[in-house]
Structures are given as structure tokens and as C-alpha cells.
């Protein structure tokens, strides 16, 4: 199950016209990358919940069905936003997720992209014999800032949650659940960490699967920008280092000609003598001559006037807001 229904409110104007998983991540829509990762790991059946701007996700789902023939994708539209707990509960009831014959259920967020080996996690889960396995990072970096940590005991059994920045492992939002785990699911409007996890902890049946594989999350504009650059610098993703079809035109001299094409949206133009450094430009952006854009995101269809300087900001609606 992929959660893709959220409004993405922390992203501000970047999700005003689209669902967050539809945003480009290094030249390819994030949801497309996630579905390719699932298909490559051998997942055959996927349920995606939909609410906020579902029309921006449907073409990506149709394309995935066409190009990944072994992948079957079911849609779980939500008239009212149900949260991850309610969304999973509804999908379980509608599609029979987590049935005794279906094996473990993989649950993850549509605004994240893991790169770990799912087969290794599945083997760990089977050997542990518990009801749930949670992907975790034993050395959580800044991408986990503000998130609660998993406290563990012998054998990786999850014993509790510490506060943000406290001791423990970073939780990457990926679950492997046995059918029995769903008995702890109440299906309210909140999140799984507040609904499902406490029951698993009390029963002693949840384990943390440690992995240092790169993991990317775009929950906020700052994280979106940092994750994009980190993915490129680490070479962690396929289909990078090659100019995406329809990528923007760069008409700058000097170093700008070598700017990563994965961070330039379709139809975007950077005029001569403009400076773009460490930034992400969405579709149909126009950077005026002699403008300076550093460590920033420029929203789709925006024009940065000639000579304007933007640093560490989200530029949308003609206004630069600090990241």
C-alpha cells in the first residue's frame, strides 16, 4: 500500500496544483520512481490511496501499468482524507489486504523513496517471526530531524518511542505487516505510528530492520531540495546523469552549462549571465539575465526577473519565502 492521498500542506504552493508524489524527483515523478522500485523488488499488486489532486497521479499510474506489465495497481479514492490509519483500514476492507494467503503487506509513504533491498528485509522479517518489521536507520541523519525514534531491545524488538532527536533508530516509514498485525489497527483518522504501533509494541511483536541504504523524503521544501541534491551526489538513483526528455533549455555561459539537467524542469529557460547554484527549478521557469538563484526552489511557471537575487528560499507567486 502506497499512501498518496495527503494534501502536502507542508510543501506550501508546490502542492497547490498537484499531489506531492507527482512532484519531479531528479527528473522523474517521485511516484513513478517508487513504483519502479516496487516492481523491481518483485511486488506485483499495489494499492494507492488518492484524495488531493488525484488527476495528477492518475497519468502516472496508467503509465506504470503500461510500462510495468507485472504490476497491478488498484486505486483507493477517499472522499474525505482518512489519514494513514484510516486509509489503510479502508483499503484492507475494500481489497482484502493482509489476507492469510497473501503473505506480508508492505506499507509505505508516497512522498518517500527507499533504495534498500526489499528481499533482504523480507528475509529478516520471516526469520524474526514477528507481526511487523519497520525499516530503520541506525545512524539517523538530518532527514530524520523532528521525527520520533524507535527504541529497541534484544533481537531488534521495538520497545518504545523516544522524542525527536532522542536515542534510538530513525524510522523511515516503511512497514512489513503480517495479517495478524492488523488486529491492532483501529482505523481512526490519525497516523499508523499512533494507532497501529502501540499495540505492536505492547505485544512485543514489532522489530526494527536496520539499513544504511539511502532513503529520501520530500516532506518539506527544504527536505525536497536537500534530498534531490543528495540523490545526485550519491549516485543513488537510476535514470540520472542523462538529460530527461523535454528538460529545460540553459542559455547561460560558464558553469551553468554543466548544471545537473535533472534539476531543470521541462520548458525552463535560464538566460545568459544568470547564476543558478544548488537550486531546483520546476517546469516552465524563466530565470532572467543576471539573476542569481542559490540554494532555492523556484515553483512551476515562475519568472525570476532580471538582476534579482534569491537565496535559500522558495520562490512562488513572485515572492521568495525562506526555506
N, C-alpha and C positions, 0 to 999 in steps of 0.2 A: 504494500500500500504506500502510495506517494501522496503526501499532504501538499496540495497546491491551491487550496481554497482561500487562504488568508488574504487580507486586504493589503498587506505590506505597508502598513502605516508608517513604520519607522524609516521607510525609504523616501518619504515625502513625495515630491512631484514626480519622481522617477517611476512610480507605480500609479500615477493618476490616470494613465491611458492603457495600462496593461497589467496583467498578473505578474508578480515578481519572478516566477520561474521562466517567464517569457523574455526576461532581460538577457542581452547577449553576455556571454562569459568567454572572453578571449576569442571573439569572432563567431561563436556558435551559441544559440539559445541554451540557457542553463538546463531546461527540462530535456532538450534533445541530448545533451551530454549525459544527463543522468539516465535516460532510457537506454542509451547506447552502453553505458556501464552495466546496467542491469542485464541487458541482453547478452553482453559479453561474458557475464558471470554465470550464464545458464538459466536465468529467470525466464519463465515462459508466460506467466499470467500476472498482469499488473492491474491494480485498481487505482485510479487517480480521482481525488475529490475536487470539485470545481465550485466556485462561487464568484470571486472577484474577476471581472473581465474574462469570462471563460472563452469568449470568441478569440482571444489572443493565444489561447492554449490549444484550441481545437485543431488548427492547421498543423501544429507541431505533433499532435497525437496522430493525425491522419498520415502525416509524412513518416512517422515512426512505424506505423502499421504497414506502410507500403515498402519501406526500405529494410525493415527488420521482420521478415515474414514469420519467424518463430515466436514473435511477441504478440500476445493478445492483450488488448488494453480495454478495460471497462471503465466507464465514467460513472461517478457518483455525485451528481449535482446536488447542491444544498441550497434550498430556497432561503433559509436563514443560516448564517455562519454558525457552525456547531462546535468549533474548537477541535483539537486533535482527538480528545477523548470521545466526544460525541460523533465526530466524523468517522472514527474507526468503528464505533459501536454500530452506526448506521450501515457502514459497508459490510460489517460482519453479518448483520441481519439480512442485507439485500443480496449479497453474493456468496454467503457461506464461507467467508474467510476463516482460516484456522480450523477447518474441519479435521476430524480424526484421520481421514485418508489423504489429506493434502500436505501433510508434513508441516514444518515450522513456517511461520508467517514473518516475512521481512517487512518492517515498518520504518519509514524514513521521511525526512522533510524535503519538500521540493525546492527549497532555497539553499540546499547544501549539495556538495559534490564530493563524495568519498573516492579514494583511489586504492583502498586496501583490497586484498584478495578475499572475496566473499567465500570462496570454497574453504579457505583456511578457518575463517570464522565459523562456518557451518560445522567443520570437523571438531573445533573446540567446543561448540555448543552441544554436539552429540555426545562427545566424551564426558562433558561435565554432567550431563543427565538432569539439568535443572529445567525450570519452566521458561526462563528468559535469559538471554545474553545481550549485553549492552556494549556497543563499541566505545572504547575509551582510550584516552591518550595519557600515558604515564608521566609525560612532561608537558603539561598544557601550556601553550603559548598565548600570545595576546588575543588570538581569535576566540579564546575561551573566557576573556575578561567579562565580568558581570554575570557569569553562569555559575550555578552551584556545582560542587564537586562530589564525586562518588567516593564514599569511604568503604574500604574493603577489608575483609579478614582472610583467614586461611582459605587457600584454593580460589581466591578471587571472588568469594561470596560478598555481595554488596550488603553492608550492614547499616548504612545510613547516608545522609547527605549533609555536607558542610556548606557554609555560606560561600558566596563568591570570593575567590582569591584564597580560600581556606585550604586545608590539607586535603589530599585526595586526587583522584583522576579526573581529567576533563571528559565530559560526556558529549559525544559527537552526534547524538540524536538518532542513532541507528539501533533498532531493536530486532532480535530474532526471538519469536514467541511460539511456544508450544500451544496447542489448543487449550490445555489446562490453564495456561496463564490468563486466558480471557475471563475466567471466573472472578478475577479481581477487577475487571473493567465495569465501572458503573455507568459510563456513557454520558456524563454531565457535560456542561459547556466549557469546562476547563481543559487543562493540558494533561497528557499522559503521565508526566512526572509527578503531578499532584493526585491523580486518580489511580492509575494502574500501579505505579512503582511502590507506594507504601505497602500495599498488600503483598507484593512480591518480597519486599524486604522483611516484613513480619513473618512470612512463611519460610524465609531463608532459601528461596529458590531462584534468586537472580544472581548472575555472575557478570563480572566485567571482563571483556575481551580486550587486552591491551594491544595497541597498534601505534606505531610511529609513522605510518604511511601518511602522506599529505592529505589534508582534509580542508575543504574550502566552504565558507559560509558567507552569504551576502545580505545578512540581516539589516545592515545599516549602510548608508552611502560610504562611510569611512571603511567599513569592512569590505564592501564591494570593490573599492579601489585597491585596497591592500591585497585582497585575495587575487585580483586579476594580475597584479604585478608579481606576486609571489608564485603564482602558477607558471608564468612565463619564465621567471628567473630560475625556477627549479626544474623546468622542463618536464613538469608532472603530467601534462595533458597531451593526448594525441591531437592532430589537426591544428597545430600551432606552427609558427615559423614559416607558414605559407600564406600568401595573401588570400583572404577569403574572397569568394566571388562577390563582385559588386562593392568591394571595400572602397572607402573614400579616396579621393584624389589629394595628394600632397604636393603643393606647388611651392614649397619652401626650399631654400638653399641650405647648405651646410649640413648639420647633424640631423635636421628634421627629415631629410630624405631617408634616413635609416630608422626612423621611428617605428616601433612594432606595429605592423598593419593590423594585428588582432585587436588593437585598442582604438582603431579608427572605424567608425560606423559607416554603413553604406550611404553614399551621397554626400559625405563630409568633405569639405574643402578647407585647407589651411593655406592662407595667402603667403606670398613671398615676404620674407623678413619677419614673419611671425615666429614666436618661440613657444613650443609645446613640450613640456618636460614632465614626466611622471604622472601623466593625466590620462583620463578615459573620455573619449568623445563618442557620443551615441550617433544615431542616424541623422543625416541632413543638417549637420552642424556647419556653421561658417565662421572661421576664425579670421578676423580682419588683419590687414597688413600691420606689422609692428606690434600686434597684440602679444601679450605674454600670459601663458596659462601654465601654472606649475602645481603639481600635486592636487589636482582638482578633477571634478567630473562636470562635463557640460551636457545637459539634457538634450534630448532629441529636438531638432528643428530650431535650435537657438542660434542667434548670431552674436558673436563677441565683437563689439565694434573695434575698428582700427585703433591701435595705440592703448587699449585698455589692459590693465594688469589684474589677473585673478590668481590668487594663491591659496592653497589649502581650503577650497570652497566648492560647494555645489552651485553651479550657475544654471538657473532655471527661471523662466518668466522674466528674463532681463535683470535678475537680482542674484548676487553672489552671497550665499549663506555659508558661514564657516562649517567645515566638516567636524 
